[in-house]
């Protein structure tokens, strides 16, 4: 029989994987990437039940995916922190979802930089959604990464101030 802390850790890990998959699908939808993209198709197959329920579009963007990520984080915080009220759990879920989204965006920037290095050596991984660098040294990923780090730090400070 598994220990309750091990089972608890497994459930939290599954929750984070599902929320990350939802946010990846949201970013793919936001970038208006090809819906026949292999990554998008795999994530849509994995999240099919959620896509049926949370199919809310605003200006051709599926914001239902954000609501699904917020709801999953909200339920987990509400169950994990029974001493807090609904508003506090909602705020924690908003902070956690925003931090996860920033983490994904940082990962996308790093992947873009690595792919640009491969492109410099002759490999071509780009599709119509991205544009390869023309030439020279590009500082925009560094600036984007700095902005994401700053936003993540501000969220941590706000979350700490809210807790106190």
N, C-alpha and C positions, 0 to 999 in steps of 0.2 A: 504494500500500500504506500502511496506517495505521501510525503509530508505536506501539510497544508501550505507552507511557505513556498514549496516547489510548485504546487498547483497554482497558487496565486501568481507566482512569477511567470508561469507559462501562459496564464490567461492575460496578464498585462502585455506580454510579448505579442500574443495573437492580436490583441486590441490595437497595439501600435502598428503592427504590420497592416492590418485592415485600414486604419486611418491613413497610413502612408500611401497605400494603393489608391484610396479614394482621392487623396490630394494629387497624386501623380496623374490620375485620370482627369482631374479638374484642370491641371496645368496643360495637359495634352489638348483638352477641349478649349482652353483659353488661348493657346497658341494656334488654334485652328489647324492643327496637324491633320494629316490624312487619317481618316477614320479606319482605313484598312492597314494602318501601321501595325506591325506585328506586336509591339509592346501594348498598344492600345487595345488590340483584339484580345490579348491574353488577360489584361486587367478587366476588360468588359465581361469576359467569360467568368472570371473569378467573382466579380461583384454583381452578377446579373440580378439576383433578388433585390439588392439595394437600388440598382438602376431602375427597376420597375416601380419601386415605391417613391424614390426621390428623383423623379424626372421633372424638375421645375426649371423652366428656361426663362431667362430675362435677356432680351436682346441677343439671342442665339448663343447664350452662355448658360450652361447647366449649373445654376447656383444651388440646385438640390444636392449636389455633391458636397458643397461646403456645409449645408445644413446637416447632411449625414455625418460628416466628420465631427461637427460640433455636438451633435446628439450622442454619438458614441463616446466622445470625451466627457460630455456632461453626465451620462449615465455612470461611467466609470468613476468620476470624481464624487458623484452623489453617493455611490455605494462604498467608496473607499473612505470618505470623510463624513461619517454620519453625524458629527456634531455641528456641521455647517448648514446654513439654510440654502434654499434654492438659488438665490441671487449670487451667493459666494461660489457655489458649484458652477453656475453659469459663467461667472467671470474667470474662474480657473480653467474652464473648458475653452473659452475664447483665447486666453493667454497661451494655453498648451497647443491649440490648433494653429495659432499664428506662429509660434516658435517652430512647430513642425514644418509649416509652409516655408519659413525662412531657411530652415535647414535644407529643405529640398531645393530651394533656389540657389543656395550656396553650392550644393552638389552639381546642379545644372551648369553653373558658371565654371566650376572646376573641370567638368567633362568637356565643356566647350573649349577651354584652354588646351586640354590634352588633345582633343581632336584637331585643333588648329596646328599643334606641333606636328601631328601626323600628316596634315595637309601640306605643311612646309616641306616634307620629305617625299611628296608625290602621291600619297594615299588620298582618296576622295571618298569621304564618308558623309558628305553634306547632301541634303535634299533641298527642296524648294523653300522649306521653312527657315533655313539658316543660310547665312551668306559667308563664304570663306573670307579670311583676311586678305586684303590686297597686297600689302607689303609693309615692312617696317615693324616697329615695336608698338604694341597696342596696350595702353594703360587702362582701358575701360573695364576689363575684368577685375583688375585690382581695385578700382574705385567702387565697382558694384559689390565686391566682396567686403570692402570697408563699410559701405552703407548697410549691408546685411548684418555685419557684426555689430554695428552701432544700433540698429533696430532691435537685434536680439538682446543686447545689453539693456536697452531702454525697457523692453518688455520684462526682463528679469527684475529691474529696479521697481517698475510699477507693480509687479506681482508681489515683491517683498513689501513694498509700502502698503499694499492692500491687505496683506496678512497681518501687519502690525497694528 
